[in-house]
Amino acid sequence: MTMMSDLGKAISENIAFVSKLGAECDRLAQLIREEVSRLLLTSEIARRYRAGGEWIQVNAEDDHGWVITDISSSLPLVIKPKRSVSDYLIVQISLTGMGVDALDNHEPLIHIGRFNAPIDFDIIHMIFPLDVEDSDEPDLENQRLLRWPDGYWCYSLRLTDINSPADVQRCIINPMAALLLENSAVKRLSEAGAVRYAKVPKEPGQFRALPR
């Protein structure tokens, strides 16, 4: 009876933990959305870009529909002087599944990027391995930044590294600002502790997460 009681307690505690984690991830996603929206209003960024609409929020679930595996937010981006949306700033919090399946990675990740479409978890999302042809596989700059030939980019952070508003500024807003202004983001990404990757030979689109 003791073993069954312990098992039941463990189930209840784990469900409570998942629920609490989900609430924390929702609050973090909200904070990131607020800070990115605020970034677009700063003078230097606002001269080049403006938000082209509201944030688009989509979640992904596990195969059984029991657990949310990924939380995404995509912000339409207008590049001035154009008036129509051309790009999207994306935030994808991946707790498990293909969004964290880089080789040797065992942690939840946050992917920050600039894509040509919003995250939908059908066609557009950050996964490993990337679904690529040889001609559109991204370059890996300084081990931390995935950059595609058409100007889109993405970098990853460990979820457990983001614990305060100051972390959001250092790890997400500062590198994003540098990239939007087309400045070097090498120092900012290093200060952010962005995940270092290495391409996996003979496995197109796959990357290995390197030790800290």
N, C-alpha and C positions, 0 to 999 in steps of 0.2 A: 504493500500500500504506500509505503514511503516513497518508493521510486515513481509510482504513478502520480502521487501528489507533487513531487518535485518536477515531473514532466509538465503537469498542468500549470504549475506556477511559472515555469520557464516560458510556456506558450503565452500566457497572459502578459508576462513582463516584456517579451519580445514584441508582441503586438502593440503594447503601450509605447515601447521605444520607437517603433516604426511610425506610429502616429505623431509622436513628438518630433521626430526627425523631419517628417513631412511638413509640419507646421513651421519648423525652423527654416526649411528650404524655401517655403512660400514667402516668409518674411525677408530672407536674403534676396530672393528674386525681385521682390518689390523694392527693396533698397537699391539694388543695382539699376532697375528701371528708372528710379527717381534720379539717381546720380548721373546716368547717361543722358537723360533728358536735360538735366541741368548743364551738363557739359556742352550740349549743342547750343545753349544760350550764351555761352561765354564769347567775348567779342571776336577773338581770333578764329574760333571754329565757326561762329555764326556768319562770318564773312564768306565762308565757303559752302556751308551746308545749312539745311533746316530739316526738321522732322516733317515727313509727308503724310502724317496721319497718326492714329493711335497705335499703341503697342498691340501686337498680335500674340496671344498666348495659347499655346497648345501643349498638352501633356501626352506622354506615351505610357502605356501599361504593359505589364507582363502578359504572357500568352493566355493566362487564366483570367485576366481582368481584375486581379486582386490587389496588385501593387503598382503604384506609379513608379516607373523606372527612370523617366526623364521629364524635366520641366524646361520648357523653352519660351523665350520672349524674343520677338522680332520687331524692330522699329523701322518703318519705311523711311528712306533717306532721299532727299532731293539735293542734287549737286547744283549749286547756283552757277550761272543765271538760268538754268533750266527750271521748268515749273512742274515737271512730272517726276514721279518716283523712278529711280533707276537701280538703287541698291537697298540693302537692309543691314542694319547692325543686329547681330544675333547673340543671344546668351542662352546656352544650353547646359543645364545642370544634369549630369548623367550619374546616377547612383549605381547602376548595374547594367549588364547587357552590352550591346555592340558599341555604345558610346564610351566604354571604358576598356574595350578589348584590344588595346595596344599590347604587344608582347611585353611581359614582365611588369605590367601595371596591375596593381591589386587595390587601387583606391578609387573612390568617386572623383570625378573630374568636372570642372567647369570649362566649357569651350566658349571663347570670345572671338567673334569674327565679323567680317564684312562679306556678305554673300549677295548673289544676284536675285535671290528669292527668299521668302520667309521660310522658317522651319515648318515642315508639315509632317515629318516622321514617315512619309511614304517615299518621297523622292529626295527632298532636301533635308538633310540633317548630318551631323558629324558622327561618323562611325569608323570603326576599324575592322577590316581593312577598308580604305576608301575605294569606292567604285570608280575606277579610273581606266582610261586608255593610256597607252604610253605617251601620247601626245599631250594629255592634260593632267598628268601627275604633277602635284605641286613641288616646287623647290623647297628645300629646308634651309632656312637662313639662320646661321649661328645656333643651330640645333633646337631653337625654341619657336620659330615662326614658320608656319606653312604658308607659302605664297604661290598663288596660281598665276599663269601667264597673263590673264585678263585683269589683273590688279586686285583680285580678292585675296583675303588672308584669314588666318585663324591661329590662335594660340590657346594653350590649355593650362589650367591651374588645378592644384589639388584642393578639393573642397575644404579639407580640414585646415588649410592655410588662411581661409577667409573667416575671421572671427569678430570683426568690428568694422565700423564705418571707415576707420583709418586704413584697414586692409583693403577695402573696396577701392579707395582712392589710389593706394600704392600699386595694387595688383591688377586693377581693371581700368580705372579712369586714366591714370598717367600713361600707360602703354597705348591705350586707344587714342588718346589725344595726339601722341607722337605719330602714330600711324595715319590718322586722318589728315594731319598737317604734312604728311609725306616726309617727316624727319626720321632719322635713325631711331629705332626703338630698342637697340641692342642693350643699352644701359638700363632702360626702364623694365625690360623683360627680365633682365638678370636680377634687378632689385625686387621684382615681383615674385621671384622664385618660380617662374613659368617652367612647365615640364620640359625637360630636354629629351629630344627624340633622336633616333637614328633610323635611316631607311633599312629595311630588311632585304638583303640581296635575293633576287629571283622570286620575290613576292610583291608584285606591283600594288601600290597603295597601302602596304602594311608598314608599320613603324614600331620600333622598340622603345619603350620608356626607359631612360637611363637613370641610374641612381642620382640622388640629390647631390 
